[in-house]
Amino acid sequence: MTGSCDRITRHVKGRPAVRKSLSLAVLGLTLVAALTGPSSAFAASPHQVDPATMVPALNPDFGPWVCTDTGSGPICRGHVFDSWTNADSGLSCGDRPIFTTGAFASDSVRWHLPDGRAVHTFFKNADGETWTLSSTGTGPSVQVHGSWNEHYVYPIPGDRSTRVLTITGSDWQVTAGGYGVVFHDVGLVRFQPGIEGDIDLTHGPTDSDHGDLDLVLPAVCAVLTG
């Protein structure tokens, strides 16, 4: 994803993001021809607005975006979906890599001023994974689920350096049969202004401190190694 776009993050500290920020990083999706073709492609409807004119640029992973003129500013909508099987998560228990099988989906809506500058963005995200120590998905496993919302607010419209991100919902919910909850991060976390701001406020149980998986890997590995 480019540096000029809003993006989904999994906030995994100090290691590759497991949750298909994983998948979003490798999607490689591009805007369809409607976004790069002649401007006449947008003349079919008087209510359609060229997504390429939005500021900052819309994340192409969610394309094709549909932007509609509301009279008070365009509203743009996009969607992304990905699934994977027995992928290397980037995590490990000792010298044994953790493999993941699952799926991720996200719906995005971004609101703009009439001149196309963004004022806020909303992502509704959901995913489910199974982690194992087997490249075939067999053996002991943990179930990883998430259902969370991300809301970006632009105090200065269109200026990503001022935006504030708030995440609410079930960020991480990891369970295993016979163990119950292995770890979870649930509630609210708000970040300081900026593209990659530090955590400013958190509320609710945060076993991994919203992505510091070194804090919870011992518990995960205890389940996976039996």
N, C-alpha and C positions, 0 to 999 in steps of 0.2 A: 504494500500500500504506500502511496506517495505521502510525502510530508505535508502536503497541502490539504489533506482530506480528514474529515471526521473518521474515526475508526473504532472498532470494537477492540477492547483489550481485556485480557484475563488477569492482569496485574499479578503475574507470577514473578516473584522477586529472585533475581540472581540465577535464573536458568531459563531455557526456552519455555514459552507459554504452552501448557498442555492442552487447554481447551480449544483447539482449532482456531484460536489465534494462531496456534497450530494450523487449522484448516484455512483461516483467512490469509495467513502469510503465504500459502502455497496455491491458493485458488487460481491466481493468474487470470481472473476474469476481466474482460474489457468491455467497454461500452459498445453496444451493437451499432450497426451502420446508421441507424436513425439518429444517433448522437453525433456522428461524424460526417454525415452526408450533407447535401445542400440544405440551406435554411428553409427551402420550400417544403421540406418534410414536416415542418411545424405549422405550415399554413393551412393544413387540413382542418384544424379546429382553432377557433379564435380564443379558446381558453387554455391552449397549450403554450408552454414557455420552454425555450431551449435550455436544457439542463446545463449546458456548457457555460451559460452566462451567470451561474450562481457563484457567490463568493463567501467562503473559500470553495475550491473545487469539491464537487460531490465525490464520494468514495466510489471508484469504478467497480469494486467488488460487488456492489449492490445494484449494478446496472442490469437491464436498462431502467434508468430512473424515469418517472413520469412526473412532470412539474405542471401544476395547474394554477392559472392566475385567478386569485380570489377577489381581486379588487383592492385589497389591502396589502397584497404581497403574495408571491408564489409559495405554494406548498408542494414539496417534492417527496415522493414515496419510492422506496426501493426495498429489495429483498435479497437474502442470500441463504443458500442451503448447501451443506456438505455432509458427506458420510465417509467413513474410513474403516478398514478392517485390519487388525493386528499390526498397527503402525507403532513404530518406536516412539514413545512419549518424550524421550529426553531425560526421563527419571530412571533411577536404578535402586536396587537393593543390593548393596555391595557391588560386585562386578556383574550382577544380573540385571539386564534392562527390563523396564516395565513396558509392556505392550498395551495398546488401547484400541478398542473397537467401539464405534459409536456414531453419533450424528449431531449436527448443530444447525439451528435455524435462527434467523434474525430478521425482523421487520423494522424498517427505519422510516421516520418522517422528519423532515426539516422544514422549518418556517422561516420566511425571509421578509425583508422590507420590499417595497415596490421596486427598488433598484437592484434587488437580488442579493443583498447582504444578509447573511444568516443571523437570526436572533436566538433560536434554540433548536436542538435536535433531540429526538427521542428514539431509542432502540429498545425493542422488546425481544429478549433473547431466551432461548431454551436449548438445553443439550442433555444428552445422556450417554454415558460411557461405561464400559467394563474394563478394568485394569487387571492384568495377570502377568505372571513371569514367563509365560509360554508364548512363543511366536505363532502357535496355532490356537491360542485362546483357551487352552485346557488348564485344569488345576485350580487351586484356590484363587478367588477373585474378590474384588471390591466393586461396588456399583457407585458411579459418580454421576450426580445429577445437579443441574442448575436451572433456575428460572428467575431471571433478574432483569431489571430495567436500568438503562443508562440514559441520563439526561444531561445534555450540555447546554449551558446558558452563556450567551455572549454579552457581557456588560457593554463592550464596544461592538456593535453589529459588524459581523464579517471578520473580526480580528481574532484569530485563533490564540494569539499570545495572551489574551485576557479571559478566555473561556474558563468556566468552572464545571467540573464533572461531578455528578452525584449518582451513586449506584444504590439501588434498593432491591430487596428480595433475598432469595437464597442463592448466594454467590457460589458456595461449595456445600454439597450435602453428600457425604461419602459414608456408605453403609456396607455391611457384610453379613451374610447369613450366620446366625449363631453369635454375632458380636454386637449387633445393633449399630449405633452411630460410631463411626471411626473418627471422623472430625467433621466440623461444619463451620461455615461463616455465614451468618444470617443477620439481616437488619439493614443498616444504612452506613455508607461510607462516602464522605465528601472529600474532594481533593482541592488543593490550593490552586489558584488561577495559573493557567499556562498549559502548554501542550502535554507535558509529562509532569504534572505537579505532584508533590508529596501529599500524603494523607493529612487532611486538616481536621476531620471530625469522624468518629466512628461510633456506632451504637448497636448493641446486640452482641451475641457470642461470636468470637473471632479466633477460633483455634489456630488458624494458619496466618493470622494477621493479614487477611485478604491476599494470600498468595505467597507467603514465605513458607514454601513446602518443606524446607529443611526442618521446620518445627513439628511437622506431622508425619514425615516419612517413616520414622521409627514405628509409629502405630500402624501405618499402612503395610510396611514390610513384615511386621509381626503376623499380620493376617495372611499375606501372600506366601510367606515361607512356611505356613502351617504351624 
